[in-house]
Amino acid sequence: MNARSLMNLISTKTFQRFVSKVLFLSSLLFIFPLCSFSQTWPNQTIKIIVPFPAGGGTDALARTLSIELGKVLNQTVYVENKPGANGIIGAQFVALAPPDGNTILLTIASFSISPAFSKKLPFDVDKDFAPVSLVAKYPYLLTTGSQSELKTFKQFYEFAKKNPGKLSYASSGNGSGPHLGMELINDRLGLQTIHVPYKGAAPANNDLLGGNVDLMLNNLLASSSLIKSKKLNVLAVTTAQRSNALPDVPTLIELGYPNMEVVGWYGVFLPEKTPKFIVNKLSEAIKKVIQNPDILSRLSQDGAIPVASTPNEFKEFFNADKNRWLQLSKKINLELD
């Protein structure tokens, strides 16, 4: 074929259609591997990002989950701690991770609190993350040191009401669940107590035991040994029902204070653009793990209430929790930046 004949062929509609088909088939070859990748997940090692230091309650749960998820998914799952800024550093890492299902965020209630009290988050909790499952809820415990004269909720309430600004409360840090949970209690009961933030629950409890602060909204994971050794008094729990781990301790609601449920929680997120197939498969895997009797027993011992929700259920729960803190931030005019 000479050059002129070739040019005539190129100019024909038949040849143009041929080129279009080649390009179309090439695009399919590019797309199909991506579809196949998502449909065969998990096909490589998965890491659970814990945005808090090793040794804490979230870390302990993550390590238990990693072992059991590995069995269900037939894939290696390990935990990587990325602490800092009350969980923000680890969460940002996940937000920027490839949306391939291989980087998972296990976080806590501070994730729904931060958007209400901070305007400088390096991510958008609604746009950068895909909710996967609410793993468990857990109660907060209103505690005082064993040396305190405030050994019941009634004694605490009556003293705080008569002496505004005299009692101080510790927390594991600014913007933490125990911090804002206590602010919610103050707001709804018309109390005024002074916040003293610490870098973690352990140093906060140390000062509570030493009498340097008067009370603390604790979680059972951080305080169980202190409660068992009677170094802490537990005045009330903040869930709607009593905790199986502390069946003798009343709830704030049954003590006569309605609308006083304040819960901590553990939840799993993925990067926002993760395929729905992967989100749903991970959610189903978590549900299987949570139904394991050994896991149920472990969570119960820690005072947690297993949930294992669907992605949509978790999204609804998360939005409701986030809105509750947003309303509180507007009411008490508190910013943490």
Secondary structure, 3 states (H helix, E strand, C coil): CCHHHHHHHHHCHHHHHHHHHHHHHHHHHHHHHHHHHHHCCCCCCEEEEECCCCCCHHHHHHHHHHHHHHHHHCCCEEEEECCCHHHHHHHHHHHCCCCCCCEEEEEECHHHHHHHHCCCCCCCCCCCEEEEEEEEEEEEEEEEECCCCCCCHHHHHHHHHHCCCCCEEEECCCCCHHHHHHHHHHHHHCCCCEEEECCCHHHHHHHHHCCCCCEEEEEHHHHHHHHHCCCEEEEEECCCCCCCCCCCCCECCCCCCCCCCCEEEEEEEEECCCCHHHHHHHHHHHHHHHCCHHHHHHHHHCCCEECCCCHHHHHHHHHHHHHHHHHHHHHHCCCCC
